[in-house]
Amino acid sequence: MDTTIYPQKNQDIRLDLPCSKSLAHRYIIASCLAQEKSTIGNITLNQDIEATIETMRHLGAKITYNDHCLEIEGITSWQYDGCELDCHESGSTLRFLIPLCTLIAEDVCLTGTLRLLARPQDVYEKLFAENNVKFVKEKDKLIVGHGLKGGHYRLDGNISSQFITGLLFVLPLLKEDSYLEIIEPFASRSYVDLTMQVLQQFNVDVAYVDHNHIKIKGNQRYQAGNHLVEADYSQLAFFAALGILNNGLEVGCFDEASKQGDKAVIDILRKMGADIHFAKGYYHFKPSQLQGCQIDLEDCPDLGPMLFALSTMAQGKTHFINTKRLKIKESDRVMAMVQEMRKLGCKVSYDDNSLSVEYQPDLQQDIILKGHNDHRIVMALSIIATLAKGKITISGSQAINKSYPAFFSDLAKTGIEVKHHDN
């Protein structure tokens, strides 16, 4: 699908955004590990969340969806049906499930897109080898064996917090107590904190001993319950940029005390000079003249694409550091954004672990941009396209279905003209 954006002023309206994808994955898996029935409200389905739901069904959970609510009967005994667990393009689904698969008495096959399976799994590969657990990585699949035990595990903290989360899900279910030692630098710590918050809500005892050691009691049970998923700060970034760069916007429903890592977008935007007000669960983003500054993406790499695009409208130069991890996402997000922003006339320079963007308020028009099969690239380009001199078309715009299928519908609600074309 191709989508054309027609630049114009948006309406300063109130818009409710979808649930946090990061939290939804965690609530679904934790509910599946509880032996009674749980309900999870305010669920917004997308390809990634559906991947987690379907894979957990193959492992024995009973899950029904109705009116933005999931009812989940947890796994009373592991009932793997032998099917391949297709994670599609969801890194969270794959990395969260791999340790859980070691509870199954037989080998489990996990699949997904080639891009997903090419992403690093070295942390698990090394850990499983040290503990004599089968782990076979092939081009189109992963094979995981049985038999992980509790103990003292050391993990590199600078690759992905998803490995830590995957172990945090399974270690409480093992007989032995466990310790996780996170080797500095501890990147994306906020995502680990998010996992621990969810586990504690399911009455699972996990706690920091100190800054980089986590103690997990063994032989625990997850306790079912009723939970609501808060709105997604990762998606807020796109509509925050629209309100600030265009004509104002109010978005909700958010928890200002959230542990979501991408809540950092609020502090980043304020640092750049954005006029932001919060009241009763809603952020109001007002038109603002931004100033370039230095932005560290170490703990919030998913904000990169939108912040790159937004910084073209910040006076002076905006310098991003710790960009390396953006290269191993759904696309190489550094190269993807550099290529497309340069088509728009933006001045961008980069190296192995940083990127700089110069102020460039006059954007090109009547050009076609590529979505790079990446939902965040498509959404970032769509927002900045509202400020161009004329219409902009984005090819491969269906990539939004990965995380935010209603994105273009919500963009149109704000008064931006959007037209879709079959390609």
Secondary structure as the mmCIF struct_conf table of DSSP 4:
data_model
#
loop_
_struct_conf.conf_type_id
_struct_conf.id
_struct_conf.beg_label_comp_id
_struct_conf.beg_label_asym_id
_struct_conf.beg_label_seq_id
_struct_conf.end_label_comp_id
_struct_conf.end_label_asym_id
_struct_conf.end_label_seq_id
STRN STRN1 ASP A 2 TYR A 6
HELX_LH_PP_P HELX_LH_PP_P1 LYS A 9 GLN A 11
STRN STRN2 ARG A 14 ASP A 16
HELX_LH_PP_P HELX_LH_PP_P2 LEU A 17 PRO A 18
STRN STRN3 CYS A 19 CYS A 19
HELX_LH_PP_P HELX_LH_PP_P3 SER A 20 SER A 20
HELX_RH_AL_P HELX_RH_AL_P1 LYS A 21 LEU A 33
STRN STRN4 ALA A 34 ALA A 34
BEND BEND1 GLN A 35 GLU A 36
STRN STRN5 LYS A 37 GLY A 41
BEND BEND2 ASN A 42 ASN A 42
HELX_RH_AL_P HELX_RH_AL_P2 GLN A 47 HIS A 58
TURN_TY1_P TURN_TY1_P1 LEU A 59 GLY A 60
STRN STRN6 LYS A 62 ASN A 66
TURN_TY1_P TURN_TY1_P2 ASP A 67 HIS A 68
STRN STRN7 CYS A 69 GLU A 73
BEND BEND3 THR A 76 SER A 77
BEND BEND4 GLY A 82 GLY A 82
STRN STRN8 LEU A 85 ASP A 86
TURN_TY1_P TURN_TY1_P3 HIS A 88 GLU A 89
HELX_RH_AL_P HELX_RH_AL_P3 GLY A 91 CYS A 101
TURN_TY1_P TURN_TY1_P4 THR A 102 LEU A 103
BEND BEND5 ILE A 104 GLU A 106
STRN STRN9 VAL A 108 THR A 111
HELX_RH_AL_P HELX_RH_AL_P4 LEU A 114 LEU A 117
TURN_TY1_P TURN_TY1_P5 ALA A 118 ALA A 118
BEND BEND6 ARG A 119 ARG A 119
HELX_RH_AL_P HELX_RH_AL_P5 ASP A 122 GLU A 130
TURN_TY1_P TURN_TY1_P6 ASN A 131 ASN A 132
STRN STRN10 PHE A 135 LYS A 137
BEND BEND7 LYS A 139 ASP A 140
STRN STRN11 LEU A 142 VAL A 144
BEND BEND8 HIS A 146 HIS A 146
BEND BEND9 GLY A 151 GLY A 151
STRN STRN12 HIS A 152 ASP A 156
BEND BEND10 GLY A 157 ILE A 159
HELX_RH_AL_P HELX_RH_AL_P6 SER A 161 VAL A 170
HELX_RH_3T_P HELX_RH_3T_P1 LEU A 171 LEU A 173
BEND BEND11 LEU A 174 GLU A 176
STRN STRN13 SER A 178 ILE A 183
BEND BEND12 GLU A 184 PRO A 185
TURN_TY1_P TURN_TY1_P7 ALA A 187 SER A 188
HELX_RH_AL_P HELX_RH_AL_P7 ARG A 189 GLN A 201
TURN_TY1_P TURN_TY1_P8 PHE A 202 ASN A 203
STRN STRN14 VAL A 206 ASP A 210
TURN_TY1_P TURN_TY1_P9 HIS A 211 ASN A 212
STRN STRN15 HIS A 213 ILE A 216
BEND BEND13 GLY A 218 ASN A 219
STRN STRN16 TYR A 222 TYR A 222
STRN STRN17 ASN A 226 LEU A 228
HELX_LH_PP_P HELX_LH_PP_P4 VAL A 229 GLU A 230
STRN STRN18 ALA A 231 ALA A 231
HELX_RH_AL_P HELX_RH_AL_P8 TYR A 233 LEU A 242
HELX_RH_PI_P HELX_RH_PI_P1 GLY A 243 ASN A 247
STRN STRN19 LEU A 249 GLY A 252
TURN_TY1_P TURN_TY1_P10 GLU A 256 ALA A 257
HELX_RH_3T_P HELX_RH_3T_P2 GLY A 261 LYS A 263
HELX_RH_AL_P HELX_RH_AL_P9 ALA A 264 LYS A 271
TURN_TY1_P TURN_TY1_P11 MET A 272 GLY A 273
STRN STRN20 ASP A 275 ALA A 279
TURN_TY1_P TURN_TY1_P12 LYS A 280 GLY A 281
STRN STRN21 TYR A 282 LYS A 286
STRN STRN22 LEU A 290 GLN A 291
STRN STRN23 GLN A 294 ASP A 296
TURN_TY1_P TURN_TY1_P13 GLU A 298 ASP A 299
HELX_RH_3T_P HELX_RH_3T_P3 PRO A 301 LEU A 303
HELX_RH_AL_P HELX_RH_AL_P10 GLY A 304 LEU A 310
HELX_RH_3T_P HELX_RH_3T_P4 SER A 311 MET A 313
STRN STRN24 ALA A 314 GLN A 315
BEND BEND14 GLY A 316 GLY A 316
STRN STRN25 LYS A 317 ILE A 321
HELX_RH_3T_P HELX_RH_3T_P5 LYS A 324 ILE A 328
BEND BEND15 LYS A 329 SER A 331
HELX_RH_AL_P HELX_RH_AL_P11 ARG A 333 LYS A 343
TURN_TY1_P TURN_TY1_P14 LEU A 344 GLY A 345
STRN STRN26 VAL A 348 ASP A 351
TURN_TY1_P TURN_TY1_P15 ASP A 352 ASN A 353
STRN STRN27 SER A 354 GLU A 358
BEND BEND16 ASP A 366 ASP A 366
STRN STRN28 ILE A 367 LYS A 370
TURN_TY1_P TURN_TY1_P16 HIS A 372 ASN A 373
HELX_RH_AL_P HELX_RH_AL_P12 HIS A 375 ALA A 385
TURN_TY1_P TURN_TY1_P17 THR A 386 LEU A 387
BEND BEND17 ALA A 388 GLY A 390
STRN STRN29 ILE A 392 SER A 395
TURN_TY1_P TURN_TY1_P18 GLY A 396 GLY A 396
HELX_RH_3T_P HELX_RH_3T_P6 SER A 397 LYS A 402
TURN_TY1_P TURN_TY1_P19 SER A 403 SER A 403
TURN_TY1_P TURN_TY1_P20 PRO A 405 ALA A 406
HELX_RH_AL_P HELX_RH_AL_P13 PHE A 407 LYS A 413
TURN_TY1_P TURN_TY1_P21 THR A 414 GLY A 415
STRN STRN30 GLU A 417 HIS A 421
#
